[in-house]
Amino acid sequence: MKKLYSLTLFIFLCTITFAQPWLKNLPQHNSRSELNFFDYKNAFEEYWAPFNVEKGYYVENGIKKKARGWKQFKR
């Protein structure tokens, strides 16, 4: 039972760690409590700018891919 609990906890922590890669673009000189909406918005748009996302999708090597988390943030 402990092994199952440990495995579940490990998987959960790994998914949280890689959930929002655009957060790495936030200003590093401010603490989380000092950041405002525009800091988050700029970090998000800076991350997705090279992908040319339109309506939640982008094209990579001729394949249409979904921009995960893009629509949720835009809402």
Distance bins in CASP14 RR format, pairs under 12 A and 6 or more apart:
PFRMAT RR
TARGET T0000
AUTHOR 0000-0000-0000
RMODE 2
METHOD distances of the structure
MODEL  1
1 7 0 0 0 0 0 1 0 0 0 0 0
1 8 0 0 0 0 0 1 0 0 0 0 0
2 8 0 0 0 0 0 1 0 0 0 0 0
2 9 0 0 0 0 0 1 0 0 0 0 0
3 9 0 0 0 0 0 1 0 0 0 0 0
3 10 0 0 0 0 0 1 0 0 0 0 0
4 10 0 0 0 0 0 1 0 0 0 0 0
4 11 0 0 0 0 0 1 0 0 0 0 0
5 11 0 0 0 0 0 1 0 0 0 0 0
5 12 0 0 0 0 0 1 0 0 0 0 0
6 12 0 0 0 0 0 1 0 0 0 0 0
6 13 0 0 0 0 0 1 0 0 0 0 0
7 13 0 0 0 0 0 1 0 0 0 0 0
7 14 0 0 0 0 0 1 0 0 0 0 0
8 14 0 0 0 0 0 1 0 0 0 0 0
8 15 0 0 0 0 0 1 0 0 0 0 0
9 15 0 0 0 0 0 1 0 0 0 0 0
9 16 0 0 0 0 0 1 0 0 0 0 0
10 16 0 0 0 0 0 1 0 0 0 0 0
10 17 0 0 0 0 0 1 0 0 0 0 0
11 17 0 0 0 0 0 1 0 0 0 0 0
11 18 0 0 0 0 0 1 0 0 0 0 0
12 18 0 0 0 0 0 1 0 0 0 0 0
12 19 0 0 0 0 0 1 0 0 0 0 0
13 19 0 0 0 0 0 1 0 0 0 0 0
16 23 0 0 0 0 0 1 0 0 0 0 0
17 23 0 0 0 0 0 1 0 0 0 0 0
17 24 0 0 0 0 0 1 0 0 0 0 0
18 24 0 0 0 0 0 1 0 0 0 0 0
18 68 0 0 0 0 0 1 0 0 0 0 0
19 68 0 0 0 0 1 0 0 0 0 0 0
19 69 0 0 0 0 1 0 0 0 0 0 0
19 72 0 0 0 0 0 1 0 0 0 0 0
20 26 0 0 0 0 0 1 0 0 0 0 0
20 40 0 0 0 0 0 1 0 0 0 0 0
20 43 0 0 0 0 1 0 0 0 0 0 0
20 44 0 0 0 0 1 0 0 0 0 0 0
20 47 0 0 0 0 1 0 0 0 0 0 0
20 48 0 0 0 0 0 1 0 0 0 0 0
20 68 0 0 0 0 1 0 0 0 0 0 0
20 69 1 0 0 1 0 0 0 0 0 0 0
20 70 0 0 0 0 0 1 0 0 0 0 0
20 72 0 0 0 0 0 1 0 0 0 0 0
20 73 0 0 0 0 1 0 0 0 0 0 0
21 43 0 0 0 0 0 1 0 0 0 0 0
21 44 0 0 0 0 0 1 0 0 0 0 0
21 46 0 0 0 0 0 1 0 0 0 0 0
21 47 1 0 0 1 0 0 0 0 0 0 0
21 48 0 0 0 0 0 1 0 0 0 0 0
21 51 0 0 0 0 0 1 0 0 0 0 0
21 67 0 0 0 0 0 1 0 0 0 0 0
21 68 0 0 0 0 1 0 0 0 0 0 0
21 69 0 0 0 0 0 1 0 0 0 0 0
22 39 0 0 0 0 0 1 0 0 0 0 0
22 40 0 0 0 0 1 0 0 0 0 0 0
22 41 0 0 0 0 0 1 0 0 0 0 0
22 42 0 0 0 0 0 1 0 0 0 0 0
22 43 1 0 1 0 0 0 0 0 0 0 0
22 44 1 0 1 0 0 0 0 0 0 0 0
22 45 0 0 0 0 1 0 0 0 0 0 0
22 46 1 0 0 1 0 0 0 0 0 0 0
22 47 1 1 0 0 0 0 0 0 0 0 0
22 48 1 0 0 1 0 0 0 0 0 0 0
22 49 0 0 0 0 0 1 0 0 0 0 0
22 50 0 0 0 0 0 1 0 0 0 0 0
22 51 0 0 0 0 0 1 0 0 0 0 0
22 53 0 0 0 0 0 1 0 0 0 0 0
22 67 0 0 0 0 0 1 0 0 0 0 0
22 68 0 0 0 0 0 1 0 0 0 0 0
22 69 0 0 0 0 1 0 0 0 0 0 0
22 70 0 0 0 0 1 0 0 0 0 0 0
22 72 0 0 0 0 0 1 0 0 0 0 0
22 73 0 0 0 0 1 0 0 0 0 0 0
23 32 0 0 0 0 0 1 0 0 0 0 0
23 35 0 0 0 0 0 1 0 0 0 0 0
23 39 0 0 0 0 0 1 0 0 0 0 0
23 40 0 0 0 0 1 0 0 0 0 0 0
23 42 0 0 0 0 0 1 0 0 0 0 0
23 43 1 0 0 1 0 0 0 0 0 0 0
23 44 0 0 0 0 1 0 0 0 0 0 0
23 46 0 0 0 0 0 1 0 0 0 0 0
23 47 0 0 0 0 1 0 0 0 0 0 0
23 69 0 0 0 0 0 1 0 0 0 0 0
23 73 0 0 0 0 0 1 0 0 0 0 0
24 43 1 0 0 1 0 0 0 0 0 0 0
24 44 0 0 0 0 0 1 0 0 0 0 0
24 46 0 0 0 0 1 0 0 0 0 0 0
24 47 1 0 0 1 0 0 0 0 0 0 0
25 35 0 0 0 0 0 1 0 0 0 0 0
25 39 0 0 0 0 1 0 0 0 0 0 0
25 40 0 0 0 0 1 0 0 0 0 0 0
25 41 0 0 0 0 0 1 0 0 0 0 0
25 42 1 0 0 1 0 0 0 0 0 0 0
25 43 1 1 0 0 0 0 0 0 0 0 0
25 44 1 0 0 1 0 0 0 0 0 0 0
25 45 0 0 0 0 1 0 0 0 0 0 0
25 46 1 0 1 0 0 0 0 0 0 0 0
25 47 1 0 1 0 0 0 0 0 0 0 0
25 48 0 0 0 0 1 0 0 0 0 0 0
25 49 0 0 0 0 0 1 0 0 0 0 0
25 50 0 0 0 0 0 1 0 0 0 0 0
26 32 0 0 0 0 1 0 0 0 0 0 0
26 34 0 0 0 0 0 1 0 0 0 0 0
26 35 1 0 0 1 0 0 0 0 0 0 0
26 36 0 0 0 0 0 1 0 0 0 0 0
26 38 0 0 0 0 0 1 0 0 0 0 0
26 39 1 0 0 1 0 0 0 0 0 0 0
26 40 1 0 0 1 0 0 0 0 0 0 0
26 41 0 0 0 0 0 1 0 0 0 0 0
26 42 0 0 0 0 1 0 0 0 0 0 0
26 43 1 0 1 0 0 0 0 0 0 0 0
26 44 0 0 0 0 1 0 0 0 0 0 0
26 46 0 0 0 0 1 0 0 0 0 0 0
26 47 0 0 0 0 0 1 0 0 0 0 0
27 34 0 0 0 0 1 0 0 0 0 0 0
27 35 1 0 0 1 0 0 0 0 0 0 0
27 36 0 0 0 0 0 1 0 0 0 0 0
27 38 0 0 0 0 0 1 0 0 0 0 0
27 39 1 0 1 0 0 0 0 0 0 0 0
27 40 0 0 0 0 0 1 0 0 0 0 0
27 42 0 0 0 0 1 0 0 0 0 0 0
27 43 1 0 0 1 0 0 0 0 0 0 0
27 46 0 0 0 0 0 1 0 0 0 0 0
28 34 0 0 0 0 0 1 0 0 0 0 0
28 35 0 0 0 0 0 1 0 0 0 0 0
28 39 0 0 0 0 0 1 0 0 0 0 0
28 43 0 0 0 0 0 1 0 0 0 0 0
29 35 0 0 0 0 0 1 0 0 0 0 0
29 39 0 0 0 0 0 1 0 0 0 0 0
30 36 0 0 0 0 1 0 0 0 0 0 0
30 38 0 0 0 0 0 1 0 0 0 0 0
30 39 1 0 0 1 0 0 0 0 0 0 0
30 40 0 0 0 0 0 1 0 0 0 0 0
30 43 0 0 0 0 0 1 0 0 0 0 0
31 39 0 0 0 0 0 1 0 0 0 0 0
32 39 0 0 0 0 0 1 0 0 0 0 0
32 40 0 0 0 0 0 1 0 0 0 0 0
33 39 0 0 0 0 0 1 0 0 0 0 0
35 41 0 0 0 0 0 1 0 0 0 0 0
35 42 0 0 0 0 0 1 0 0 0 0 0
35 43 0 0 0 0 1 0 0 0 0 0 0
36 42 0 0 0 0 0 1 0 0 0 0 0
36 43 0 0 0 0 0 1 0 0 0 0 0
37 43 0 0 0 0 0 1 0 0 0 0 0
37 44 0 0 0 0 0 1 0 0 0 0 0
37 73 0 0 0 0 0 1 0 0 0 0 0
38 44 0 0 0 0 0 1 0 0 0 0 0
38 45 0 0 0 0 0 1 0 0 0 0 0
39 45 0 0 0 0 0 1 0 0 0 0 0
39 46 0 0 0 0 0 1 0 0 0 0 0
40 46 0 0 0 0 0 1 0 0 0 0 0
40 47 0 0 0 0 0 1 0 0 0 0 0
40 73 0 0 0 0 1 0 0 0 0 0 0
41 47 0 0 0 0 0 1 0 0 0 0 0
41 48 0 0 0 0 0 1 0 0 0 0 0
41 73 0 0 0 0 1 0 0 0 0 0 0
41 74 0 0 0 0 0 1 0 0 0 0 0
42 48 0 0 0 0 0 1 0 0 0 0 0
42 49 0 0 0 0 0 1 0 0 0 0 0
43 49 0 0 0 0 0 1 0 0 0 0 0
43 73 0 0 0 0 0 1 0 0 0 0 0
44 51 0 0 0 0 0 1 0 0 0 0 0
44 53 0 0 0 0 0 1 0 0 0 0 0
44 67 0 0 0 0 0 1 0 0 0 0 0
44 69 0 0 0 0 1 0 0 0 0 0 0
44 70 0 0 0 0 1 0 0 0 0 0 0
44 72 0 0 0 0 0 1 0 0 0 0 0
44 73 1 0 1 0 0 0 0 0 0 0 0
44 74 0 0 0 0 1 0 0 0 0 0 0
45 51 0 0 0 0 0 1 0 0 0 0 0
45 53 0 0 0 0 1 0 0 0 0 0 0
45 70 0 0 0 0 0 1 0 0 0 0 0
45 73 0 0 0 0 1 0 0 0 0 0 0
45 74 0 0 0 0 0 1 0 0 0 0 0
47 53 0 0 0 0 0 1 0 0 0 0 0
47 67 0 0 0 0 1 0 0 0 0 0 0
47 68 0 0 0 0 0 1 0 0 0 0 0
47 69 0 0 0 0 0 1 0 0 0 0 0
47 70 0 0 0 0 1 0 0 0 0 0 0
47 73 0 0 0 0 0 1 0 0 0 0 0
48 54 0 0 0 0 0 1 0 0 0 0 0
48 56 0 0 0 0 1 0 0 0 0 0 0
48 57 0 0 0 0 0 1 0 0 0 0 0
48 58 0 0 0 0 1 0 0 0 0 0 0
48 67 1 0 0 1 0 0 0 0 0 0 0
48 68 0 0 0 0 0 1 0 0 0 0 0
48 69 0 0 0 0 1 0 0 0 0 0 0
48 70 1 0 0 1 0 0 0 0 0 0 0
48 71 0 0 0 0 0 1 0 0 0 0 0
48 73 0 0 0 0 1 0 0 0 0 0 0
48 74 0 0 0 0 0 1 0 0 0 0 0
49 58 0 0 0 0 0 1 0 0 0 0 0
49 67 0 0 0 0 0 1 0 0 0 0 0
49 70 0 0 0 0 0 1 0 0 0 0 0
50 58 0 0 0 0 1 0 0 0 0 0 0
50 60 0 0 0 0 0 1 0 0 0 0 0
50 67 0 0 0 0 0 1 0 0 0 0 0
51 57 0 0 0 0 1 0 0 0 0 0 0
51 58 1 0 1 0 0 0 0 0 0 0 0
51 59 0 0 0 0 1 0 0 0 0 0 0
51 60 1 0 0 1 0 0 0 0 0 0 0
51 64 0 0 0 0 0 1 0 0 0 0 0
51 65 0 0 0 0 1 0 0 0 0 0 0
51 66 0 0 0 0 0 1 0 0 0 0 0
51 67 1 0 0 1 0 0 0 0 0 0 0
51 68 0 0 0 0 0 1 0 0 0 0 0
51 70 0 0 0 0 1 0 0 0 0 0 0
52 58 1 0 1 0 0 0 0 0 0 0 0
52 59 1 0 0 1 0 0 0 0 0 0 0
52 60 0 0 0 0 1 0 0 0 0 0 0
52 64 0 0 0 0 0 1 0 0 0 0 0
52 65 0 0 0 0 0 1 0 0 0 0 0
52 67 0 0 0 0 1 0 0 0 0 0 0
52 70 0 0 0 0 0 1 0 0 0 0 0
53 59 0 0 0 0 1 0 0 0 0 0 0
53 60 0 0 0 0 0 1 0 0 0 0 0
53 64 0 0 0 0 0 1 0 0 0 0 0
53 65 0 0 0 0 1 0 0 0 0 0 0
53 66 0 0 0 0 1 0 0 0 0 0 0
53 67 1 0 1 0 0 0 0 0 0 0 0
53 68 0 0 0 0 0 1 0 0 0 0 0
53 69 0 0 0 0 0 1 0 0 0 0 0
53 70 1 0 1 0 0 0 0 0 0 0 0
53 71 0 0 0 0 1 0 0 0 0 0 0
53 73 0 0 0 0 0 1 0 0 0 0 0
53 74 0 0 0 0 1 0 0 0 0 0 0
54 64 0 0 0 0 0 1 0 0 0 0 0
54 65 0 0 0 0 0 1 0 0 0 0 0
54 66 0 0 0 0 0 1 0 0 0 0 0
54 67 0 0 0 0 1 0 0 0 0 0 0
54 70 0 0 0 0 1 0 0 0 0 0 0
54 71 0 0 0 0 0 1 0 0 0 0 0
54 74 0 0 0 0 0 1 0 0 0 0 0
55 64 0 0 0 0 0 1 0 0 0 0 0
55 66 0 0 0 0 0 1 0 0 0 0 0
55 67 0 0 0 0 1 0 0 0 0 0 0
55 70 0 0 0 0 1 0 0 0 0 0 0
55 71 0 0 0 0 1 0 0 0 0 0 0
55 74 0 0 0 0 1 0 0 0 0 0 0
56 64 0 0 0 0 0 1 0 0 0 0 0
56 65 0 0 0 0 1 0 0 0 0 0 0
56 66 1 0 0 1 0 0 0 0 0 0 0
56 67 1 0 1 0 0 0 0 0 0 0 0
56 68 0 0 0 0 1 0 0 0 0 0 0
56 69 0 0 0 0 1 0 0 0 0 0 0
56 70 1 0 1 0 0 0 0 0 0 0 0
56 71 1 0 1 0 0 0 0 0 0 0 0
56 72 0 0 0 0 0 1 0 0 0 0 0
56 73 0 0 0 0 0 1 0 0 0 0 0
56 74 0 0 0 0 1 0 0 0 0 0 0
56 75 0 0 0 0 0 1 0 0 0 0 0
57 63 0 0 0 0 0 1 0 0 0 0 0
57 64 1 0 1 0 0 0 0 0 0 0 0
57 65 1 0 0 1 0 0 0 0 0 0 0
57 66 1 0 1 0 0 0 0 0 0 0 0
57 67 1 0 0 1 0 0 0 0 0 0 0
57 68 0 0 0 0 0 1 0 0 0 0 0
57 69 0 0 0 0 0 1 0 0 0 0 0
57 70 0 0 0 0 1 0 0 0 0 0 0
57 71 0 0 0 0 1 0 0 0 0 0 0
58 64 1 0 0 1 0 0 0 0 0 0 0
58 65 1 0 1 0 0 0 0 0 0 0 0
58 66 0 0 0 0 1 0 0 0 0 0 0
58 67 1 0 1 0 0 0 0 0 0 0 0
58 68 0 0 0 0 0 1 0 0 0 0 0
58 70 0 0 0 0 1 0 0 0 0 0 0
59 65 1 0 0 1 0 0 0 0 0 0 0
59 66 0 0 0 0 0 1 0 0 0 0 0
59 67 0 0 0 0 0 1 0 0 0 0 0
60 66 0 0 0 0 0 1 0 0 0 0 0
60 67 0 0 0 0 0 1 0 0 0 0 0
66 72 0 0 0 0 0 1 0 0 0 0 0
67 73 0 0 0 0 1 0 0 0 0 0 0
67 74 0 0 0 0 1 0 0 0 0 0 0
69 75 0 0 0 0 1 0 0 0 0 0 0
END
